[in-house]
Amino acid sequence: MNTLLIRAEDIPRQKLEKLAAPLIRIVAEDLKDPKIRAEFEAWKAKKGARS
């Protein structure tokens, strides 16, 4: 099996933004849900405590 290495820095910014746009919209929509937002905030606080 061949291995394919994709380095984000080699992808033009415009293409990265086009690839990321749908994911950003989905995440933003999900974060409108209070339960999901609370879980995210708890994760973020826990992550920040480890830094």
Distance bins in CASP14 RR format, pairs under 12 A and 6 or more apart:
PFRMAT RR
TARGET T0000
AUTHOR 0000-0000-0000
RMODE 2
METHOD distances of the structure
MODEL  1
6 15 0 0 0 0 0 1 0 0 0 0 0
6 16 0 0 0 0 0 1 0 0 0 0 0
6 19 0 0 0 0 0 1 0 0 0 0 0
7 16 0 0 0 0 0 1 0 0 0 0 0
8 15 0 0 0 0 0 1 0 0 0 0 0
8 16 1 0 0 1 0 0 0 0 0 0 0
8 17 0 0 0 0 0 1 0 0 0 0 0
8 19 0 0 0 0 1 0 0 0 0 0 0
8 20 0 0 0 0 0 1 0 0 0 0 0
9 16 0 0 0 0 1 0 0 0 0 0 0
10 16 0 0 0 0 0 1 0 0 0 0 0
11 17 0 0 0 0 1 0 0 0 0 0 0
11 18 0 0 0 0 0 1 0 0 0 0 0
11 19 1 0 0 1 0 0 0 0 0 0 0
11 20 0 0 0 0 0 1 0 0 0 0 0
12 18 0 0 0 0 1 0 0 0 0 0 0
12 19 0 0 0 0 0 1 0 0 0 0 0
13 19 0 0 0 0 0 1 0 0 0 0 0
13 20 0 0 0 0 0 1 0 0 0 0 0
14 20 0 0 0 0 0 1 0 0 0 0 0
14 21 0 0 0 0 0 1 0 0 0 0 0
15 21 0 0 0 0 0 1 0 0 0 0 0
16 23 0 0 0 0 0 1 0 0 0 0 0
16 24 0 0 0 0 0 1 0 0 0 0 0
17 23 0 0 0 0 0 1 0 0 0 0 0
17 24 0 0 0 0 1 0 0 0 0 0 0
18 24 0 0 0 0 0 1 0 0 0 0 0
20 26 0 0 0 0 0 1 0 0 0 0 0
20 27 0 0 0 0 1 0 0 0 0 0 0
20 28 0 0 0 0 0 1 0 0 0 0 0
21 27 0 0 0 0 0 1 0 0 0 0 0
21 28 0 0 0 0 0 1 0 0 0 0 0
22 28 0 0 0 0 0 1 0 0 0 0 0
22 29 0 0 0 0 0 1 0 0 0 0 0
23 29 0 0 0 0 0 1 0 0 0 0 0
23 30 0 0 0 0 0 1 0 0 0 0 0
24 30 0 0 0 0 0 1 0 0 0 0 0
24 31 0 0 0 0 0 1 0 0 0 0 0
25 31 0 0 0 0 0 1 0 0 0 0 0
25 32 0 0 0 0 0 1 0 0 0 0 0
26 32 0 0 0 0 0 1 0 0 0 0 0
26 33 0 0 0 0 0 1 0 0 0 0 0
26 36 0 0 0 0 0 1 0 0 0 0 0
27 33 0 0 0 0 0 1 0 0 0 0 0
27 36 0 0 0 0 1 0 0 0 0 0 0
27 37 0 0 0 0 0 1 0 0 0 0 0
27 40 0 0 0 0 1 0 0 0 0 0 0
28 36 0 0 0 0 0 1 0 0 0 0 0
28 37 0 0 0 0 0 1 0 0 0 0 0
28 40 0 0 0 0 0 1 0 0 0 0 0
29 36 0 0 0 0 1 0 0 0 0 0 0
29 37 0 0 0 0 0 1 0 0 0 0 0
30 36 1 0 1 0 0 0 0 0 0 0 0
30 37 0 0 0 0 1 0 0 0 0 0 0
30 39 0 0 0 0 0 1 0 0 0 0 0
30 40 0 0 0 0 1 0 0 0 0 0 0
31 37 1 0 1 0 0 0 0 0 0 0 0
31 38 0 0 0 0 0 1 0 0 0 0 0
31 39 0 0 0 0 1 0 0 0 0 0 0
31 40 1 0 0 1 0 0 0 0 0 0 0
31 41 0 0 0 0 1 0 0 0 0 0 0
31 43 0 0 0 0 0 1 0 0 0 0 0
31 44 0 0 0 0 0 1 0 0 0 0 0
32 40 0 0 0 0 0 1 0 0 0 0 0
33 39 0 0 0 0 1 0 0 0 0 0 0
33 40 0 0 0 0 1 0 0 0 0 0 0
34 40 0 0 0 0 0 1 0 0 0 0 0
34 41 0 0 0 0 0 1 0 0 0 0 0
35 41 0 0 0 0 0 1 0 0 0 0 0
35 42 0 0 0 0 0 1 0 0 0 0 0
36 42 0 0 0 0 0 1 0 0 0 0 0
36 43 0 0 0 0 0 1 0 0 0 0 0
37 43 0 0 0 0 0 1 0 0 0 0 0
37 44 0 0 0 0 0 1 0 0 0 0 0
38 44 0 0 0 0 0 1 0 0 0 0 0
38 45 0 0 0 0 0 1 0 0 0 0 0
39 45 0 0 0 0 0 1 0 0 0 0 0
39 46 0 0 0 0 0 1 0 0 0 0 0
40 46 0 0 0 0 0 1 0 0 0 0 0
40 47 0 0 0 0 0 1 0 0 0 0 0
41 47 0 0 0 0 0 1 0 0 0 0 0
41 48 0 0 0 0 0 1 0 0 0 0 0
42 48 0 0 0 0 0 1 0 0 0 0 0
42 49 0 0 0 0 0 1 0 0 0 0 0
43 49 0 0 0 0 0 1 0 0 0 0 0
43 50 0 0 0 0 0 1 0 0 0 0 0
44 50 0 0 0 0 0 1 0 0 0 0 0
44 51 0 0 0 0 0 1 0 0 0 0 0
45 51 0 0 0 0 0 1 0 0 0 0 0
END
